Each structure stands twice: as C-alpha cells, then as structure tokens.
Amino acid sequence: MKKSVLSLAVLMTLATANAMAATTDLTVTGTITPAACTPTLSNGGLVEYGSLALTDLEENPTNYNLPAKSLNFSIECSAPATFALIANDNRRDSSPANAWLFGLGKHQDQLIGYYGMTWQYESTVVDGAQGSNLLSEDGGNSWNNIIDGILQDAGRKPNALTGFSTGTDLGPTPATSVNVTMDVRGTINKGLTLNGAMELDGSATIEVVYL
C-alpha cells in the first residue's frame, strides 16, 4: 500500500511539472544509401594556367579563348549504385545566365569571363566498358542520351542532372566505377579594363547524388 501511494505521488508530481514546462522538438532525418561513392579529379581538381599575356591568347570578336585543359574525373563506389552529378558554381555572381557556364571571378568589379566542363562520348567508361552520357532537365524523371557529357550549374538549372549508363539504357544504370576525361574550356571577356595583373578565380563543387 505504501508503494502504491509513493507511485501515485510521483505520477502526480511529474504531471504537474510537465504541465508547466516549455517544450522543444527533436527531428531525426537522413538518407541511407546502398553504397558510398567518391568522386575524384586529377591534380586535386586544380586547373592551372600560370602567367599568360592577353596577346598569347586566341582572339575572337568578343572574347579571348583560354587554352583547353583536361582532367581525369572518376567516381568509385563501394557497391553498385545508381547516381548522377550536379555542379554548383561557387562564383555564380561572375557567371553569365547560361546554366552550363561557370564564372571566373571579378577584376575590379568587372566580370572576368567564364568556363565550361564537358567530356566526349569516347572517354566515358562505366565499369570497364564504353558508357553513354545522359542528361535530365527535370530532376531525373526523364533522360536523354547526349554525345558530350556536360555539367550545369544547379543554381541556374536546379533540376539538371548528368548521368551515365551502359548500353543504350535511357536512365542511369547501377555502377561501381565511372571514368571520364573532363575538358575545361574558358574565355576572357574582351571588354575588360586591365590595370596590372588579373587573377582567375573559378571555383565549382561537383556532387554525387543518389537516385
């Protein structure tokens, strides 16, 4: 009987305390994937032009063309996974409106220029075999085969995904390994006013998303 009275007293005390206490919510979220995929760029992802004079660059009516540079881009997964790529331009305030062009920073508040990241069909290898390049512009609901792989800025085209398949599948296929040769091609705006040296300042983040 004493135990019952003690229990009742404790319950009443807790109920009173709960009625007076402030509350907060805990939310647990996350994504569990069947495998972990790691993207890697050769040379630590650095495209280095060193010191160039404008007179050394190929000229057209509106721009100076930077020499094309290539990096090896690979994705390795711990187990077969279905994934795609998105890119985020970390210098978006210096890029044009085109979703696949990334900014090269600013020089004294002037837009320096832009660059793009692409790869050719022949360079795409999926699990050791010739692969296909895919593009979705609706968040992965539908896909198109494209000759050249292309990365687009998620900030300007949030539903654009780049994927890979084996054979003629119209959609990314599960893979453990993808390798491509990425070409980086850039231009310098011809109307720039240069006062001293100008530093190129392009930066982008490439992310693997699981489908």
Secondary structure as GFF3:
##gff-version 3
##sequence-region A 1 211
A	DSSP	alpha_helix	2	20	.	.	.	ID=ss1
A	DSSP	beta_strand	37	41	.	.	.	ID=ss2
A	DSSP	three_ten_helix	42	45	.	.	.	ID=ss3
A	DSSP	three_ten_helix	54	56	.	.	.	ID=ss4
A	DSSP	beta_strand	58	59	.	.	.	ID=ss5
A	DSSP	beta_strand	63	65	.	.	.	ID=ss6
A	DSSP	beta_strand	69	81	.	.	.	ID=ss7
A	DSSP	beta_strand	83	89	.	.	.	ID=ss8
A	DSSP	three_ten_helix	92	94	.	.	.	ID=ss9
A	DSSP	beta_strand	102	103	.	.	.	ID=ss10
A	DSSP	beta_strand	106	107	.	.	.	ID=ss11
A	DSSP	beta_strand	110	111	.	.	.	ID=ss12
A	DSSP	beta_strand	113	119	.	.	.	ID=ss13
A	DSSP	three_ten_helix	121	123	.	.	.	ID=ss14
A	DSSP	beta_strand	125	126	.	.	.	ID=ss15
A	DSSP	beta_strand	129	136	.	.	.	ID=ss16
A	DSSP	beta_strand	144	146	.	.	.	ID=ss17
A	DSSP	beta_strand	149	150	.	.	.	ID=ss18
A	DSSP	beta_strand	161	166	.	.	.	ID=ss19
A	DSSP	beta_strand	175	189	.	.	.	ID=ss20
A	DSSP	beta_strand	204	210	.	.	.	ID=ss21
###
